[in-house]
Amino acid sequence: MATMFWGLMMIGKKGTWERDGATLSVRQVIGGALIMTVIVIGILILLVKFAVSRP
């Protein structure tokens, strides 16, 4: 999860991605991407609701 989060934020050193990328399986990458997609969409929906509900 941490690798997917920092990958989404594009923060980290090149060596870190090479090391973590070698240990991740395809299922882990797809699962992490799906979970992060749901989290990001949820945050965006909450931000829109907050912006619209303000008088």
C-alpha positions as CSV (number, residue, x, y, z in Angstrom):
1,M,0.0,0.0,0.0
2,A,2.8,2.4,0.9
3,T,4.4,1.8,-2.5
4,M,1.2,2.6,-4.3
5,F,0.6,5.7,-2.2
6,W,4.0,7.2,-2.8
7,G,3.8,6.1,-6.5
8,L,0.6,8.1,-6.8
9,M,2.2,11.1,-5.2
10,M,5.3,10.6,-7.4
11,I,7.6,11.0,-4.4
12,G,10.6,8.8,-3.8
13,K,14.1,8.0,-5.1
14,K,14.7,6.0,-8.2
15,G,16.4,3.1,-6.3
16,T,13.3,2.7,-4.1
17,W,11.0,2.2,-7.1
18,E,13.4,-0.3,-8.7
19,R,13.6,-2.3,-5.5
20,D,9.9,-2.2,-4.7
21,G,8.9,-2.8,-8.3
22,A,10.9,-6.0,-8.4
23,T,9.1,-7.4,-5.3
24,L,5.5,-6.5,-6.3
25,S,3.3,-9.0,-8.2
26,V,0.8,-8.1,-10.8
27,R,-2.1,-8.8,-8.4
28,Q,-0.6,-6.4,-5.8
29,V,-0.2,-3.6,-8.4
30,I,-3.8,-4.0,-9.7
31,G,-5.3,-4.3,-6.3
32,G,-3.4,-1.3,-5.0
33,A,-4.4,0.7,-8.0
34,L,-8.0,-0.1,-7.6
35,I,-8.0,0.7,-3.9
36,M,-6.1,4.0,-4.5
37,T,-8.6,4.9,-7.2
38,V,-11.5,4.4,-4.8
39,I,-9.8,6.5,-2.2
40,V,-9.0,9.4,-4.6
41,I,-12.5,9.4,-6.0
42,G,-13.9,9.4,-2.5
43,I,-11.8,12.4,-1.5
44,L,-12.8,14.3,-4.7
45,I,-16.5,13.6,-4.0
46,L,-16.1,14.9,-0.4
47,L,-14.3,18.0,-1.6
48,V,-17.1,18.8,-4.1
49,K,-19.8,18.2,-1.5
50,F,-18.0,20.5,0.9
51,A,-17.6,23.2,-1.8
52,V,-21.2,23.0,-2.9
53,S,-22.7,23.0,0.6
54,R,-21.0,26.2,1.7
55,P,-23.3,29.2,1.6
